[in-house]
Amino acid sequence: WYHYRMPDCIFCQVIAGKLPSYKLYEDDDFIAILDIFPKSEGHTLVIPKKHVPWVWDYPDLGKYFELVGKMANHHRPLSADNIVRCIIWGWDVPHAHIHLIPGKENNLKGEKLPDETMRSLQERFAVSK
């Protein structure tokens, strides 16, 4: 159940560098990337590198949510209305991940954006360790 990586998991492939992503943050335990189907500018996924199916299965929730808070607080002033929504869906990809969606409303349609736009958002929303 609890594995470092699962070969058929899309997020494990991103973490392993087998699939491209727009990284905003990375440390030994977590990665934060832009959602490729964003609902707003800066829509971010915070993902543990250890493969666990649900957020609630992660062995150190305090550490996980500390990073989620750091990311959200970084994104707030970059949002038009200083708000970042936090959503845990869980069923679309069976690897723990938390969505951070800046703004009160979705200002994008959840469609893929051009690479140039994604790189610009990556630069704008990136967080240092």
N, C-alpha and C positions, 0 to 999 in steps of 0.2 A: 504493500500500500504506500508506504512512505519511502520513496526512492529519490536519489539525487536527481536523476533525469529519466524520462520515459521517451524512447525513440519516436513514438508516433504522436507525441504531444507537441502542438504548434509552439507553445511557449518554451518548452524545453529545447526545441530547435532554434528558437530565437536566442535563448541564453547561450547555447553552444556555438552561436555564430553561423549556423547553417541556413538561417533565413535572415534577410535584412530587417533592420528596425531603425527607428529614430530614437536613440537613447537620450534620456534626460539626466539619468543618474545611474550609477552602478557602484556596488561595494561587494564584499565577499558573500553576502547573504541575499541581496536583493538587486533587482533591476527595475527601473522606471522608464517606460517608453511611451511615445505618442501612440494613441489609438489610430489605426489606419483607416477606420471608419468614424471620424470624429463627429461628435454632436455639437462641440463648440471649439473655439481656438484654444489649444493647450490641453484638450481631452487626453488624460494620462492614465496609463495602467501601471499600478505598483504591484510587482510580482516577486514572490520569493523564488530563489534559485532552486531550492529544494522542492521536488515535486510532491505536493500534497493536493488532493482533489478539492478541498474546501478551505476557505479562509480560517474557519474555526478549528481546522486540523493542524494549523501551523503551531509548532511547539512553544514559541515565544511570542505570543500576541502583543505583549507590551513593546517589544522591539519592532515588530511589524507596524503597529499603529504609531509608534514614535516617528518612524520614517514617513508614514502617510501624513501625519500632522506637519512635519517639516516641509513636505512637498506642497501640501495645501496652503500653508502659510506663505510659501514662496510664490505660489500662483495667484494668491488673492490680489495683490496690488497690480498684477498684470491683467486682471479681469476688469471689464468695464464697470462693474458694480461692486467690486471687492468681495465677491462671494464665490466659494467653490463648493459644489455639491459633491458628496461622497456616496457612492452606490456600490453595493455588493450584490451582484447578480448571481454568478456562480454556475449557471447551467450551460452557458454558451461554449465555454472551454473548460474541461474538467481539470483545471490547474488553478489553485488559489490566485485571485487577482482582485484588486480594488480599483474602481473607476473614480477618478477625480475629474469633475467637469466644471470648468470655470464659468461663472455667470449664472443669472437667475433662469435664463431661458436658453434653449438650443438655438444657436445662431448659424449652425451648419446642418446639412441634411443627412449626415451619416454616410456620405459618399466619399470615395477615395479622392484625395486632393493631389494636384501635381507635385512632383518631387521637389521642385523649387519652393513651393509654398510650405511643404513639410519641413524642409531644411531651415527655412526662415523661422518657423514655429519652434523647431528644435533649438535653434540659437537663442531665441527669446525666452523659452521656458526651462532651459537647462539649469540644473542645480549642482553646486559643488559639494564635495563631501564635508 
